[in-house]
Structures are given as C-alpha cells and as structure tokens.
Amino acid sequence: MRAEPRIPATIELIVRIRKELTEDGLDAGPDTIGWHLRHHHALTVSPATVARYLTRAGLVVAAPHKRPRSSYIRFAAELPNECWQSDFTHYRLADGTGAEILSWLDDHARYALSVTAHRRVTGPIVATTFADTAAQHGYPASTLTDIQSGCAALRLARRPVGEDRCRPAPARHRCLTEWSARRLLAY
C-alpha cells in the first residue's frame, strides 16, 4: 500500500518535476513523474496521486470529449519486423519556420527504428528513410502508415482500410517527436 504524500514539499516537487520535463520537451505525465520521484528522490507516489495533485495545481487541461482508453483496440504485431508504422509530425521552430519529423516504429515493441527531421516530407524522403532503416534492421513483412505519398513511392501493401481508420497514433510518436524536435532541429 502506498502512502499518499501530504507534505507540501512533495507536492511542490511534483509540480517542479512537471515544469522541468515540460520545458525540456519530454513526457510529463503521472507515470513519468512517478518514475523520477522513485529514482531521483526515493519517493513512491502512485500515478493517480500525481495526477490528482497536478489537477489541483491547475496543470492538467481537462479534455472531457476524449474517448476512454478502454474504447481503443490495440493493434500490435506479434513478432519484430512483422509490421512497421510510419508517421510524420509538423513542428514549428523558434524562428517561425516549419519542419516535419518522420519516424518509423516497429509495431511489435513500439521501438523507434528511425526518427529524422526534414523541411518537408516527400515520397522520395519516405522511400529513402525506409530503405536506410530496412538496411539497418531488415525489411518488415508489412507497413502501416497514413502517408499516402510514402505508400505510393514505396508501393507497399497496407492493411485493410477499415483496420487502421480509427487507430490512434501511438503516444510514443507524439512524445518522441516532441522530444526529438528540440534536439534534432537545433543543429
């Protein structure tokens, strides 16, 4: 059984860790904050308790229209290299220009095989990053992507349309691209 932190110092520490992680462009959710508390401060606080204190501190934006997690069906490959996912994220740089971050994930373990930054993602870029990634990790049996130009460039087989239409992009894509954007595009 975990003891709920009642001392203001712990609550202040939770808020401070949230602020630091957010400023660094890292995931700042309750699980991540709990990990930092355990490994760097020898405190054990449940993710639910962390979430409660973040909400009380006004650091959580309520999203009542979000679908509950239980409504998502998880599609995951049973073996490595059975299916790769690809997506790209638009990111606005400090100078106001835009960039796009292209990532390839192995659907089995959600391992980031490749994360690259580009001014604009095009079919040839998708094809090149796919070939480079496949040369390093081996070719996948299938791919899953909504990048139409990339599929056309690669002429890759896709899963049936109905299977990926409502599939949420993995949170790792978002976290990884937010984290990578500040580091990759800073050069």
N, C-alpha and C positions, 0 to 999 in steps of 0.2 A: 504494500500500500504506500502510495506516495503522499508526502505531507504537502499541503498547499502553502506556498510562500505567503506569509502575512507581513513580513517586514518590508517597509518601503524601499530599502536598499535593493532587494531582489527585483522588485517591480521596476525601479529605476534602471537596473542592469538590463532587464528585458527590453525596455524602451531604447536604451542606448545601443544595444546589440542590433536591434531592428533598424535604427537610424544608420549605423555604420554599414551594415550589409546592403541596405538600400542605396546609400551613397556610392558604394563600390560596384553597384550594378549586379549584385548577387541575389539569389533567392533569400527572402527574409520572412519565410513562413514559420509557423509554430514549430514544426519538426526541426528545421534548421537552427532556429534559436535554441531549442531544447538541446540539440547536439552541442552547440557552442557552450551552453551553460554546463553541461556534463563534462566536456573535455577540457575546457579552459578555466572553469570556475568551480569545479567539483560540486555542482548543484544539480539535483534531479528534480525537474519540474515537468509535469505532463504537458503534451501539446495542447490539450483542451484548456489547461490553466493559462498557458502562454497566450492562447487565442483570446481568452476572456480578458486578460489584462491589456492586451493590445486594443481590444474593442473599447474597453473602459477609457483608455488613453486617447481614443479617437483616431487611432492609426489604421483602422480597418474600414474600408469603404463597403458599405452594405450593398449586396447585389441580389435582391430578392427574386429577380427574374431568372437567375441561373438555374439550369437543370440540376437536380440532385445527382451526386456521383453514382448512385446506385442505378440510375437510368442509362448509363453508358455501358455498352457491351465492349469488353476489352478484346481486341483482336491482337493476337501475338503469335509470332511464328514459333513452332516447336523446336526448331534447330537453328544454329547460327548459319548465316548466309542463305536461309530459306527465303527471306523477304527483306528488302531494304526499303526504308521510307526516305523520301526526299521532300524538302520544302525550302522556301526562302522567305525571309522576313525583311520588310522595309525598315530602315533605321535612319533617322535624321541626325546628321553630325552637328557639332557645335557651331560650325560656320554656316549652317543652314542648308548645305547640300545634302542630297540623299545618297544612301548606299543600300545594297541588298546583301544579306548574309545567306549563303546557300549551305545547307547541311544534308549529309547522308547519315542515316541511323540504321543499325542492324535491328530489325523488328523483334528479334528473339530476346536480347538483353537490353535493348534501347541504348546500345553503345554508340557513341558518336564516332563514326568512321572518318568523316571529313567535315570541316567547317571552314568555309572560305568567304572572304568579303570581296564584293565587286561593286563598281559604279552602277551597273545594270546587269541582271542575269539574263542571258540569252540561251537559245538552244545549243549553239556550239560550246558555250561555257559549261552547261549542264553535261553535255556529252564528254567534254574533256575531263571534268572533275569525276564523272562516273568512271571513265577509263582509268584515270590515275588511282582512284580508290580501289577499283577492281584489281588493278595490277598489284596493289599492296595487300589486299585482303582476300582475293579470289572473287569470282563472279557470283552474284546471287541467283537463286532459282527464279525469283520474280521481284518486281519493284512495285511500290505503292506511292503514287505522287499525284498532286493535282496541277503540276506544272505541265500544261499541255504542250508548250513548245519543246520542253525537255523530252517528253514521251515521243513526240513526232521525230525529234532529232535522233533519238536512240532506237526508235521502232521497237519499244519494249512492250511485252504483254502486260496487261493490267488485270487486276481482279475485277469481277463483275461490278458494274456501276453501282448497283444497289448496296453492295457490301461496304463501300467506303464513302458513300454520300453523306452519312451522318456521323462519321467517325471523327471524334475530336482530335485535333493535333496534340501530340503528347506535350505535357507541360515541360518536359526536358528541352524541346525545341525552343520554347519561349525563354526559359531560364538560360539555356546555353547561348542563345543568340544575344540576349541582353548582356550577359557576362562577356561574351566574345567581342561584341561591338566596340566596347570602350577600349579593349586591348588590341584587337586586330586593326581597327581603323585609326588608331592613334599614331601609327607609323607612317 
